[in-house]
Amino acid sequence: MSLTKSERTIIMSLWDKVSSQSEAIGTEALERLFLSFPQTKTYFPHFDLHAGSAQLRTHGAKVAAALGDAVKNMDNLDSALSPLRDLLAYKLRIDPVNFRLLSHCLQVTLARNLPRDFTAEAQAAWDKFLGRMSDVKTAK
């Protein structure tokens, strides 16, 4: 299911407002993920998962960078995200359900940080976009 021109505009506009604080957004989304869905911590046994830890901030920055790349390449998500998806699926063996959980946490984080901008229309566009990211096929 492809994004409409309006949905693309909404996603890019919101990301432009968030990109300057993307590390904080990624970190907050991960903190929310681990609090709301503690079973996801099993993939990070070597991390200090306390709020604001250096490892959490570093990984939050990586999550935000991947999201930013996806926004820049939303017309070609399959090839843009393929290397990352292969790493997560085949090397790290992360259950794909966790991407849906993270997507939900990202949306809550966006809504909390940009309450005036994260309208029902924006939420629908981001939900569709993040759903597409979760469904991108791996190369194998």
N, C-alpha and C positions, 0 to 999 in steps of 0.2 A: 504494500500500500504506500503510494508515494505522497509526499507532502505537497500541499497546495502552495501557491505563491504567497498567500497571506500567512500561512503557517510558517513558512521559511522566514518571512520578514519578522514575525513575532519572535521566533527563536533567535535570530541574529540580533535583533534589537535588545532582547533581554540579556543575551550573552555579552554584548558590548558593555552593558551596565555592570555586569558581574565580573568581567575578565580582570579588572584591576584588583579584585579581591578573591581571585579564583582559588588560591591556596587555602584561604580561610573557608571558602565555600566547600571545597573538597574535603577538608579536615572535619568541618562540622557535619557533613553528610556521612562520613565514616563513623564519627562518634555516635551519631544518631542510629546508624546501622547496627553497631555493636551493642548499643543500649536496647534497641527495640527487638533485635534478632540475635541474641547472644550466641546462637549456634554458629554464626558466621565467624566468630573468633577462632574457630578451629583451624582456619587457614593461616593464622598469624601466631603460631605458638611462640615464636622467637621475638615478637614485638612487645614493646611496652605500650599497652593499649589504654593507659590512663589519659584522660582528657588533656589535650595540649602537649602531649609528649612529642619529642623531636621525631621519633619514628612515625608517629601518626601524622604529623604535619608534612613530613617528607612524602609519605604515601598519599596524603590528601592532595599534595601538589601534583603528583603523578596522575591521580584520578582526574583532577581538573584539567591537566594538560591533554589527556586523552579526550575529554569532553570537548575542549576547545578545538582539537584536531577534527573531531567529528562534526562540529558546527561548521568549520571551514570547508569540510569535504562532504557535506550532507547529500550532494548529488551522486557521490560515488563511495558510499560507506563500505561496500563490500571490499574493495581494494584498499581503501584507506585504513580500515581497522583489521584487515586480515592478519598481519603479523602479531598484533596484540591479542587477537582472539586465539590464534594458534598457541601463543605462549600460555594464556590462561587455561585453555581447554586441554592441550596435550602435554605441556610440560608441568604446569602447576595443578592440573586436574581439578579445577574449580567447577563445582556444580552450577550449571547455567541459571538455576533458580535464583542464585545469589545476585545475579545482575538485575533481575526484576526487583528484588528487595532494595538494592542500592538505588535503582531508578526511582523508586518510591521515596526513599530518603533524600535524594537529590531534589525532588520536587517539593517536598516539605521544607527543605532548607532554602530553596529559592523563594518559596512563598513567605517564609519567615523574614528573609532579608530584604525582599522587594514586595511588600504587601500591596502597594498601589499598582504595581506593574504586573503582578502575577494574578491576573484576572482568570475567570473561568475559561475564557478563550485561550489565554496563554497556557493554562494548565492542560487543556485538551491538546494543544499543539506540542507541548513538551512531552506529554504522555505518549503521544504518537511517535515523536522523534526518538525518545528513549526506548520505546518498544522496538522500533526499527533497529536501534543499536544492539539491543539484546538478541535480536533475531538474525543478525548478520551471519552469513554462512562462513565457515572456516574453509581454508584452502584444501584440507585433506579429505 
